[in-house]
Amino acid sequence: MAAEGQVISCHTVDSWEQQFRLAKESKKLVVVDFTASWCGPCRFIAPVLADLAKKLPNLIVLKVDVDELKTVAEG
């Protein structure tokens, strides 16, 4: 798992499954940011989520690009 206070980007299905499992096992609040490079509101919220991840030690933010991991996004 990435260092505490960071947004964790998942670029493969295996990475997503591993990070999501670890996040659930941590018993922390998990936020999944389903995003896309072409999405204006997604780009707007990204720094807010990064700031929350830094400020809240009991929060894990996972980031999934819906175009890169369509099967996860559709899941």
Contacts in CASP RR format, 6 or more apart in sequence:
PFRMAT RR
TARGET T0000
AUTHOR 0000-0000-0000
METHOD contacts of the structure
MODEL  1
MAAEGQVISCHTVDSWEQQFRLAKESKKLVVVDFTASWCGPCRFIAPVLA
DLAKKLPNLIVLKVDVDELKTVAEG
1 8 0 8 1.000
1 19 0 8 1.000
1 22 0 8 1.000
1 23 0 8 1.000
1 26 0 8 1.000
1 60 0 8 1.000
2 8 0 8 1.000
4 57 0 8 1.000
5 53 0 8 1.000
5 54 0 8 1.000
5 57 0 8 1.000
5 59 0 8 1.000
6 50 0 8 1.000
6 53 0 8 1.000
6 54 0 8 1.000
6 61 0 8 1.000
7 33 0 8 1.000
7 46 0 8 1.000
7 49 0 8 1.000
7 50 0 8 1.000
7 53 0 8 1.000
7 61 0 8 1.000
7 62 0 8 1.000
7 63 0 8 1.000
8 19 0 8 1.000
8 23 0 8 1.000
8 60 0 8 1.000
8 61 0 8 1.000
8 62 0 8 1.000
8 63 0 8 1.000
9 63 0 8 1.000
9 65 0 8 1.000
10 16 0 8 1.000
10 19 0 8 1.000
10 20 0 8 1.000
10 62 0 8 1.000
10 63 0 8 1.000
10 64 0 8 1.000
10 69 0 8 1.000
10 72 0 8 1.000
11 65 0 8 1.000
11 68 0 8 1.000
11 69 0 8 1.000
12 69 0 8 1.000
13 69 0 8 1.000
13 71 0 8 1.000
13 72 0 8 1.000
16 62 0 8 1.000
16 64 0 8 1.000
16 69 0 8 1.000
16 72 0 8 1.000
19 62 0 8 1.000
20 30 0 8 1.000
20 32 0 8 1.000
20 62 0 8 1.000
23 30 0 8 1.000
23 60 0 8 1.000
23 62 0 8 1.000
24 30 0 8 1.000
26 60 0 8 1.000
28 58 0 8 1.000
28 59 0 8 1.000
28 60 0 8 1.000
29 56 0 8 1.000
29 58 0 8 1.000
29 59 0 8 1.000
29 60 0 8 1.000
30 59 0 8 1.000
30 60 0 8 1.000
30 62 0 8 1.000
31 49 0 8 1.000
31 52 0 8 1.000
31 59 0 8 1.000
31 60 0 8 1.000
31 61 0 8 1.000
31 62 0 8 1.000
32 61 0 8 1.000
32 62 0 8 1.000
32 63 0 8 1.000
32 64 0 8 1.000
33 42 0 8 1.000
33 45 0 8 1.000
33 46 0 8 1.000
33 49 0 8 1.000
33 61 0 8 1.000
33 62 0 8 1.000
33 63 0 8 1.000
33 64 0 8 1.000
34 64 0 8 1.000
34 66 0 8 1.000
34 73 0 8 1.000
35 42 0 8 1.000
35 46 0 8 1.000
35 63 0 8 1.000
35 64 0 8 1.000
35 65 0 8 1.000
35 66 0 8 1.000
36 42 0 8 1.000
36 65 0 8 1.000
36 66 0 8 1.000
36 67 0 8 1.000
37 65 0 8 1.000
37 67 0 8 1.000
46 63 0 8 1.000
49 61 0 8 1.000
49 63 0 8 1.000
50 61 0 8 1.000
52 59 0 8 1.000
52 61 0 8 1.000
53 59 0 8 1.000
53 60 0 8 1.000
53 61 0 8 1.000
64 72 0 8 1.000
64 73 0 8 1.000
66 73 0 8 1.000
END
